[in-house]
């Protein structure tokens, strides 16, 4: 029994030696965020909001086949856009930026106000609800601005252009759609379980 105890104790001691540094170095996923001016927004978030960037707000449209004006303009040659289409999409993009910039700034200011009541310890339920309502109204308006330009953009593109856009953006990685060169299409589809 003495020999087994020594072996078990030795293994446990070695395990603890390796586990201790891992436990000591673990930290909150929020570690480092305490230095942010506005804790709920990163510097990148603030920059995107100030310049009218998408900030991921239009993902429901983008990932469901409704291209956004910014990326359509970036891909205008590949999509073979007509001059008229380029002009229309540019109008959508300019409108989006014009509307999004002030609303993005309003959202930043609203988040700054939420930050302030916690920073200075002057928070109460009524004040907090009002501040959050203001922030969420700005976020809702900003999201509407970005999403609405996606469906407007899709309306002036052909089905072929939308399909090409989705391919170029990497959204059609369906193995049943994209058969690698050199593969027998029938065998490949059977192997991949395509129906």
N, C-alpha and C positions, 0 to 999 in steps of 0.2 A: 504494500500500500504506500509506503514511503516514497518509492521510486515514481509511482504514478502521480502522487501529489506534486512532486518536484517538476515532473514534465508538464502537468497542467498549469502549475504556477508559472513556469517559464514561458509557456505559450501565451498565457494571459498577460504577463508582463510585457512581452514583445508586442502583442496586439495593442496594449494601452500606449506604448511608446509611439506607435504609428498613428493611432487614433487621436491622441492629444493635440498634435499640431493642426490636424484637420478641424477639430472642434474649436481650437483657439482662433483659427483664421476665418471661421464662418461669420458672416455678418448679414445684416438686413439687406434685402434687395434695394432698399432706399438709401443705403449708405452712400454718402457723397452728395445726395440731393439737398441736404440741409444748407448747402452753400448757394443754392439757386436764389435769385431775386424773387421769383414767383415759384414756389415749390411745385405747383401742379403743371408747370410748363418748362420744358427744356429750352436751351438757347436755340436749338433747331426749330422747335415748335414756334417760338416767338418770331424768329426770322421768317418762317413760312407764313404765319398769320399777317405779319407786317407787309409782306410783298404780295399777298393774295394767293398764296400757294394752296394746293389742294388739301394738304394735311390728312390725306386718306379719307376725307369726308364723303367722297363719291364712289367708294369701293362697291357699294351695291349696284351701281350703274356700270362701272368699268368692268367688273367681273361677271356681269350678266349680259355682255354683248352690246353695251351702249358706250361707244368711244367718247372720250373727252376731247375738247377742242385743242388743248395744249399739245397732246400727243399726236392728234391727227395732223396738226401743222408740222410737227417734227417729222412725220412720216409722209408728207404730201407727195414727194416724188415716188416713193414705193407704192403708194395708194393710187397713183395716177389721177390726182384730183384735177378737176377742170379749174380754169381761172375763176369762174363764178363760185365754185365750191370753196376755193381758198379764201376768196373775199368774204363769203358768208361765215365760214368757220373763224376767220380772223375777227369778224364782228362779234361772234359769240364769245371768243376769248377776251377781247377788249372789254366787252360788257361785264363778263365775269370778274375780271380784274378790277374794273371801276367800282363794282358793287362790293366785292369781297374785301378790298383793302380797308375801308372804314369800318366794316363790320368785324373784321379780324382785329383791328385796333380796339374796338369796343369790347371784344371778348378778352383781350389782354388786360384792359383796364378793369373789367369786371372780376377777373381772376386775381388781379392785384388787390382789389377791395376785399375779396374773401381772405386773401393772405393777410392783409393788415389787421382784420379783427382778431385773428388768431395770434399774430405776432405781438400785438399790444394787449391781448387778453380782454378785449372789450366786446366779446361775442355774447349774444343771447339768441333765443329761438326765433323771435320775430325778425331781428336784423339779419340773421343767417338765412332764413327763408327768402327774404327780399333780395339779398345779394345773390343767392343761388338762382333765383328766378331770373334775375337780370343776366347772369352768365349764361344760363341755358337758353334764354331767348336769343341771345347773340349767336350761340352755337347752332341753334335751330335755323336761324336766318342764313348763317354762313353755309350750312349744309344744303339748304334749299338752293342757294345761289349756285353751288357747284353741281349738284345733282341735276338741276333743271337745264343746265347747258349741255349735259350729256345727252338727254333725250332729244334736245333740239338738234344737236350735231348728228345724231344717228338718222334723223329724219331727212337729211340732205345727202346722205351717202347711199350708194347702191348696196345690195346684199353682198355682192362680191367684194366691195371695199371693206365692209364690216368684217367679213370672213378673213380677208387679208390682214386687216388691222389686228384681229385677235391672234392670228398666226404670228405676226411680227412681234407682238407684245408677249408671246409665249403662253397664251391662254388656251391653246388647242393641243396640248400634249396628250391627247387621247391616242393611245397606242393603236386603236382600231382605225383611226383616221390617218395616222402618219406611219406608213410602212417603210422601213429602212431599205435603202438601195440594196439590190442583190438578193432580196427575200422573195419567195413565191407568195404573192398576195393571199391566195386561198389557204395555204399551209400556215402562214404567219397569223392570219385572222383566227384560224382554228386553234392554234397554239395559245394565242392571247385571250381566247374565250369570247371573241367578238360575235355578235349575233346579227 
